[in-house]
Amino acid sequence: MAKRQRRAGGAVAAGIAVCLGAAGCSGPGAVTEDSRAADAVPLLHRAADTLVAAGTSRATTSMEMAAGGTRVTIRGQGVYDFRGRLGRLTIRLPQDPTGADEHRPITELLAPGALFMKNRGAGVPADKWVRVETATLSDGNLVTGGATDPFAAAELLRGARTATYLGRAELAGTEVRHYRGTADLTLAAQGAARDARESLAAAAKGFASAAVPFDVYLDDQGRIRKIRHRFSFAGSRHDRPVAVASTTLLYDFGAPAAVRLPASKDIYAGKIQE
């Protein structure tokens, strides 16, 4: 009983600290904040639907990979149409140690069940696209493309099992609410849109764990402004797991996001080098 009382006391003290750091906890605002904390999980389950209602946005992505003391960051920028589930990103790979560009930027088109890439790698003609079925990838393309599909990132929140409301913050001049929790890939696959289920189910089997910790920031309309997932791949027999942190920023909602998928004649049919 004493142990439980100490825990309760710590929770109360933490709550007081949050109130003092914010605008105070008295009045109607406190009731609103309390309700947001209590409704965190169902609110996050609806995040993907809220983006569909928003229509389109611009997106910036960052993917950090760490294994055996080596850290690599891949960055991207583009637009996304949440109603059509179509996106276009320009992915910039890391520079070589001298600071010179080692790779040309990769153009990626994101579509339901498919990923199209131009400048994918050696052996692919410059005017051709590489097409990959995302359900055939062990990570469901949450990591393979160097950026997490923004809609898939939101769909993953349908698998949120736990979530804690951490209070309000400001992100690029926008008031947001910060939530932290853990999502389950298997549960997310069950609740996702039909064309995303197979990809998320593949990820649930391909990652070292189906549990994915996340931090997400929502604006007052419930739209995702920033989301960060932490994935873990099982390494080889003698290696440690590979840690991947994927961050997506969404902004400028309503921006033009016309995405045209390549014709079949423009898709490379040859063997692709790793």
Salt bridges, closest charged atoms under 4 A:
GLU33 OE2 - ARG36 NH1 2.86
ASP49 OD1 - ARG158 NH2 2.85
GLU64 OE1 - ARG228 NH2 3.76
GLU102 OE1 - HIS103 NE2 3.91
GLU133 OE2 - ARG131 NH1 2.11
GLU155 OE1 - ARG158 NE 2.34
GLU175 OE1 - ARG168 NE 3.50
ASP184 OD2 - ARG161 NE 3.77
ASP195 OD1 - ARG85 NH1 2.53
ASP215 OD2 - HIS178 NE2 2.65
ASP215 OD2 - ARG180 NE 2.77
ASP215 OD1 - ARG230 NH2 3.23
ASP219 OD2 - ARG223 NE 2.77
ASP219 OD2 - ARG225 NE 2.95
ASP220 OD1 - ARG168 NH2 3.08
ASP220 OD1 - ARG177 NH1 3.44
ASP252 OD2 - ARG58 NE 2.74
ASP266 OD1 - LYS265 NZ 3.43
